[in-house]
């Protein structure tokens, strides 16, 4: 007895597989085609902001359209370059590392970098060059080679200084011909990031494209296309795929979560998808996604997350005289910082300052790994910020410990 997966199912269901069908994205396809039309009119498009819920097809659709149109674009812009960069890949998601990453995409021109700097370089240093060094060398390279560069910058809501990057990119192109320079398509899960910009920055983003969330029927269609390629014939049914779509839709609208759940269910099932295992498969999906997110975090982010978990293991909620629950010890940043210091000592790591720890908590909140909640503790005790794990201690603790290397 074998599971329902074909040999290449992992690639099809767990990676950015080039699916042959795009489901329910006609309006967005039309808007992206307008960007293509600008390029074939020999004009670099304005900055573009693409937003929508996680798993709504933003990255897949953009990559797919440009892959299909690349030869057509290069008939009109022979030196067109298309790069995809994800802010998740930056150790610290900063503007500086954006420019470093962009330079690394252009390694084929390394001899020219050496010429502009009057020194022979074999690689791009992560330290020693300032952001302006990278920008200045890239500017010379763009002008000499007449490069038209479009960067897709994904998960831009995780980038520190997003508004400054908007100014820098617009300033980069100011004295260049319309068809050369650097433009960007920013991808974000959050509309709030766009609305938080100043009016001048907002106006500098010339195109805004909204990816609406998938419905149950959309998720079902996406699963059906992927099942055709990833699962053995006869191992799945419309009933099973619709049940997965409905289960995922209860919690999110994410096509990615639906595909991972299909993979987990097929891995658990024998011969045919077992509907009784859908709940278990979805739990595994949540664990997989959390593991992926935690593994990409720097070490002290992981230790900080473990300190939040450890603090909540040590504390309990007790009812007060009104029947409401209160914490025996309040899970504030200051109290959790003490646990963080203990863990650093145990791991023989120098603890970050309280200020740096405070910033890490905010980062973990932004990445959806902890929840911060402002709460009033009464007139005498004022208002404070409580820190909670995003999932149960039982689910998170083994994942974080494994990511740190604690057996």
N, C-alpha and C positions, 0 to 999 in steps of 0.2 A: 504494500500500500504506500503510495507516494502522495505528496501534497499537490496542490492544483497549479503550481507555478511552472512556467516555462523557464528555460535556462537563463534567458536575458530579462526576466521579469524585474529584477532589481534595478536595472538600468531604466526600464520603461516606467516603473512606478515610483522610484525613489530619487530620480535625478531629473535634470531639465531636459527630458527627452523631447525630440522634435516631433510632437504629435501631428499626424497628418490632417487633423480636423480642429478648427477653432470654433468653440461653441458659444453662441449668444454674445458676440462682440462686434456686431456690424457697425454700430455707431463709432466705437473706439477705433476700429480698423479704418474707417473713413477719415477720422481725425489724424491718425498716424500717416495715412497716405498723403495728407496735405503737407506734412513735413517732407516726405519723399519728393513731392512735386516742387517744393522750394529748392531742394538739392539738385534736381535735374534742370532747374532753371538757373543753376549756377549761383545760388545764394545760400549761405549758411543760415539755418533756421534760428529763430530766437530761443532763449532759454525756455524750456518746457517743464511743467510740473505735472506728473502723473500720480494720481492718488486713488485710494480705494482700500477696502478691507484686505487683510492678509489672505492669500490664496484666491484672489479674484482674477488672476491671469495677467497681471500687469507686465511682469518680466517676460513671461512666455510669449505673449503676443508681440511685444516690441522686438524681442530677439528674432522671432519667427519672420516678421514682416521685413526687417532689415536683411536677414539672411536671404530671403527670396528676392529682394530688390537690389542686392549689392552690385551685381554685374550691370544692371541698368543705370544705377547711380554713377558708376565709374566710367560709363561712356561719356558723361558730361563733366565729371570731376575725377580725373584719373588719379589724383593724389588724395582721394577721400579715405579717411581712416575711421573705423568704428570700433570703440572699445567699451567693454563692460567692466565696471568696478563696483564691488559691494563694500559698503562702509563696515560691514561686519568683519571683513578680513583685516581691518586696521587694528593693531594692538590697542592704540588709543585713537578713536575716530576723530582726527583733527584735519584741518585744512592743509597743513604742511604735508601730511601723508597722502592727501589727494594728489598734490603736485608731484610727490615722489613716485606714487603709483603710476601716474600718467607718463612720467619720464621713463619708467621701467618698461612701459608698453612700447616705447620708441627706441628700444635698445639697438635696433638695426642702424640707427644713426649715431651710435656712440663715438665713432671717429670725429664727427662734426662737433659733438660736445667737447671733445678734447681740444679741437681747434679754437672754439670760442673761449675756452678757459685758459688757453696757452699752457696746457699741461696734459700729459698722457694719463687717461683714466681707463681702468679696465672694468669698472662697474659704477653704479650710482651709490654714493655713500648715504646711509640713513642719518648720519650725523656729520657735522662739519659744514654742510651747505645750509644756507638759510632758505626760507620759502622764496624770497626774492631771487636768490641764485638760480633756483629751478625755473622760476617764471621767466627770468631774463634769457636764459639759455634756450628755453622752449620757444620764446618769441623769435629769437634769431633763426632757429631751426624752421619754424613755420614760415617765416618770410623767405628764407633762401629756397626751401623746397616747395613752396606754395601749397602747404598742407591744409586740407579741410578736415578738421577733427570733430567728431561727434562722440561724446562720452555719455554712456548711460551710467548714472551714479545711483545705485540701488540702496534702499534703507537709509535714505538721507536724513530721516528723523533722528538717527543715532549720531549724526555728525555734529561736532562742536563748532559753532561759528558758521552755521549755514548761511546766514545773511551776509557775512563778510565774503563768503565764496561767491555769492551772486555779484557783488560789487567787483571782485577781482576778475571774474570771467568777462564781465562787460567792459572793464577797463583794459583787459588784455587785447581786445579786438578793435579798440577805438581808432587806431591809425592804419588799419589793415584793409585790403580790398574786401568787398562784400562776400566773396566766395572762399576766402581763407580765414583761418583763425580757429578758435575752440568754442564750441557750443556744448550744451549739456541737456540731457533729459533726466530730470530728477524723479526718482520713484520713492513714494512714501506710503505707509499705511495710514497716515494721519492727516486729515484735513486741517486740524488745529495748527499744524506747523505753518501752513500757508496763511491762515488768518492771523497768525501772530506776527507776521512781517510788517514792517513799516510800509506806508503807502508807496514810497519811492521804490522799495525793494519789490513789493507786490507788482508794481507796474513794469518792472524790468523783466518779469517772467511773462513772455508774450503769449504763451499757449498753456492752457490748463485742460487736462483731460481726466475725467472721472470714470473709474471703473466701478460700476454698480456691483453689488453683491450677487452671487449666484443663488438661485432658488433650488428647491429639491429637484425639479425636473432637469435643470441645468447640470447639477451634480450627477444625476443619473445618466445623462447623455455622455458626460465626460468619462464616467466609470465604464460605460458600455464600450466606448472607443478604445480605452486602455485595456479592458479585459480581453478584447479581440486579439490583441497582440501579446499580452503578458500571461494569460491563463490558458491552460490546456482546453481543447475543444470538449464541450459537454460538461465542464466542471463548474459552470456558472449559469445563472438564469436571471431574467429580468427581475424576478421577485427578490432574489438575493441582493442584486445591485441596488434596487430601489430601497431595500431595507437599510443598506449601508448609507445611502444618500440621506435618508430620513434621520438616521442616528447622528450623523455628522451635523446635519442642519439644526438639530436641537441645541447644539453648543456653538457652532460657527457656520460660516458659509464658505469654508475653505476647500477648494478643489485639491489642494496639496494634502490636507488632512484626510480627505475622502480616499485619495490614491494610496496613502500610507496605510489607512485602515483596511483597504482592499488587500494590500500586500500582506499585512499581518494576519488577516482572516484566512487568506489562501494558504499561508504558511502553516497555520494551525489545523486546517481542514484536510480530510482525506478524500480524494476522488472528486468530491463536490463541496462547494462552499457550505459550511455548516452555520445556519442562521442562529443557532443557540450560542455560538461563540462570538457574535458581533460585539457584545458589551465588553468582553475580555480583549478583543482585538482593538477596540477603540481606546481602552485603558493603556494598552501597549503603545498606541500612537501618541497619546499624551506623554508617556514616558520617553519615547523616542525624541519628540520635539523638545522636551525639557533638557534631555541629555545633550542634544545638539547645541542648544543655546548656551548651556553651562560650560561645555567644553571649549567654546570660543572665547570665554572670558579670561582675563589675566588672573594670575594666581591670587592676588589680594582681593579681587572681586569674589572668587570662590571661597576664600577664608571668611570674608564678610558675610556671604550668604550662609555659610555654615554656622557663623556666630548667631545669626538671626534664628536659625533652626534650633541650635543648642539652647538659646535663651528660652524659646517657647517650650522646649522639653522640660526645663527646670521650673517653669512657672505654671500656675493654675488659675482658673477663674473661679471666684466664689460669689454667691449671691449676697447683695447688700440688703438692708432692711426694707427696701422697696421691691425686692424680688428681681432686681436687675443684676446682671453679672458685672463684676469688676475684676481687674487683675490684682493678684497679691503683690506683685512687683510690676511696675509700669514698663512696657516694652518701648522705651524711648531710645534715641540714638546714644545718649550718654550711658545708659545701663547696658545696652548691647555692645558698646565700645569696650567695656570691661571684659566681656566674654571674648571679644575679638583679640584683645591683648593676651589673654590666657592661651588662646589657640595659637597665636603667633609664637609665644614662648614654647609651647609644646612642639611646634613644627620647626623651631629654631629659625624663625623669620623675624626680621626687624619690623615692628608694627609701624604702619603709617601714622602720621599725625592725626589728631582728632578732626581737623579741617579736611584732610584728604579722605578720611573715613566717611565724613559727612558727604563729600562729593561722590564717593563710591556708592553709598546708599541711594543717592539720587539717580545714579547711573543704573543701578539694579532695578529701581522703580521704573525708569524709562524703558528698560529692556523687558519689563513684565515678569521679573523674577521675585520681587517683593511688592507688597502693597503698603503705601504710606497713607495714613489717615489722620487728619487734624481733628482733635477731640478736646472738648472742654472737660476739665477735671473739677469744675466747681469754682465759685468765686475766689476762694482762698488759694486754690492751686493753679488757677489760670488755664491756659490752652497749651497743648503740646502735640507733637507728631508721634503717633504710634506706628511701629514697624511690624508687619506680619509677613509670614511666608505666603507665596502665591498659591501653593498647594499644601497638602497635608505633610506633616513631618515624616510620616511613614514612606511616602512616595519620594520626597526630595532628599532625605538624608543619605541613602545609599548612593544616589546619583552623584551628589556633591562630593562625598568622601572618595568615591572611585575617581572622580575628576581630579581631586587633589593628590591622590595616591595613598590615601589612608586605608589600610586593610581592615 
